[in-house]
Amino acid sequence: VQLQASGGGSVQAGGSLRLSCAASGSILAINNMGWYRQAPGKQRDLTAAISSGGTTNYADSVKGRFTISRDNAKKTVYLQMNNLKPEDTAVYYCNANILDRGWYRDEYWGQGTQVTVSS
């Protein structure tokens, strides 16, 4: 099982980016999916999460600007980021709780994608 993230880049403040993260491998079911971010010198923190039923949860700093969604058929989670601010600059990691076909459940991480917002 692996997660492949894409969509990072550099934008000016006020701009938008969309991150994608696709799960692949011997997957039976995916529970929660989410995005975390880690700025230089800081810990990795939850940015947004979505349950298998579509319930969402956001960090206060991104509420109203970011939207998390998922396509269960494609095993993919998205993060639409609007009105980006310089403080959103970080490496973004996707995360998923996955049950594989061997009935083993674990947390998986994508490789991280850099988002840089300039003022």
C-alpha positions in Angstrom: 0.0 0.0 0.0 1.3 3.5 -0.8 0.1 7.1 -1.1 1.2 9.3 -3.9 0.7 13.0 -3.4 0.9 15.7 -6.1 -0.1 19.3 -6.8 2.2 21.4 -4.7 4.0 24.4 -6.0 4.7 28.1 -5.6 2.1 30.8 -5.7 1.6 34.4 -4.6 -0.5 35.3 -1.6 -4.2 35.1 -2.5 -3.6 32.4 -5.0 -4.9 28.8 -5.1 -3.6 25.3 -5.3 -5.1 21.9 -5.3 -3.4 18.9 -3.8 -4.2 15.3 -4.7 -3.3 12.1 -3.0 -4.0 8.7 -4.4 -3.8 5.4 -2.6 -2.8 2.2 -4.3 -2.0 -1.4 -3.6 -3.9 -4.2 -2.0 -6.6 -2.2 -0.3 -9.8 -3.5 1.2 -11.1 -0.3 2.8 -10.0 3.3 3.6 -11.2 4.9 6.8 -10.1 8.5 7.6 -8.0 10.4 5.1 -6.3 13.7 5.8 -3.7 16.3 5.1 -1.0 17.4 7.6 1.6 20.1 7.1 5.0 20.8 8.5 6.7 24.2 8.3 10.5 24.5 8.9 11.4 24.1 12.5 7.8 23.2 13.5 6.0 20.0 14.2 3.7 18.3 11.8 0.1 19.3 12.4 -3.3 18.3 11.1 -4.6 20.6 8.5 -7.8 18.8 7.4 -9.4 15.4 7.6 -12.3 13.6 6.2 -14.0 10.4 7.3 -15.2 7.6 5.0 -18.7 9.0 5.3 -17.6 12.5 4.4 -17.4 14.2 7.7 -14.8 16.9 7.7 -12.5 18.6 10.2 -10.3 21.6 9.8 -7.6 23.4 11.6 -8.8 26.8 12.7 -6.2 28.6 10.6 -7.6 27.2 7.4 -11.3 27.2 8.0 -13.1 29.0 5.2 -10.1 28.9 2.9 -9.4 25.1 2.5 -11.7 22.4 1.4 -11.0 18.7 1.8 -12.8 16.1 -0.3 -12.4 12.5 -1.4 -13.4 10.2 -4.3 -13.8 6.8 -2.8 -13.9 5.1 -6.2 -10.5 6.6 -7.1 -9.1 6.1 -3.6 -8.1 9.7 -3.7 -8.2 12.7 -1.3 -8.0 16.3 -2.4 -7.2 19.6 -0.7 -8.4 22.7 -2.4 -6.5 25.7 -1.0 -7.8 29.2 -1.7 -6.7 32.6 -0.5 -3.3 31.2 0.4 -1.2 33.1 2.8 2.6 33.1 3.4 2.0 31.3 6.7 0.6 28.3 4.7 4.1 27.6 3.4 5.0 24.1 4.4 5.5 20.6 3.3 2.0 18.9 3.0 1.6 15.2 3.8 -1.4 13.1 3.1 -2.4 10.4 5.5 -4.8 7.5 5.4 -6.0 4.8 7.7 -6.1 1.7 5.4 -7.3 -1.9 5.8 -5.5 -4.1 3.4 -6.6 -7.4 1.9 -4.7 -9.2 4.6 -7.0 -7.6 7.1 -4.1 -5.5 8.5 -4.9 -1.9 9.3 -2.3 0.8 9.5 -1.7 4.5 9.0 0.1 5.4 5.8 1.8 8.6 4.7 2.5 10.2 1.3 5.9 11.5 0.4 5.1 15.2 1.1 4.6 18.0 -1.4 6.0 21.5 -1.0 3.7 24.5 -0.9 5.3 27.9 -1.0 3.3 31.1 -0.7 5.1 34.4 -1.4 3.9 37.8 -0.2 
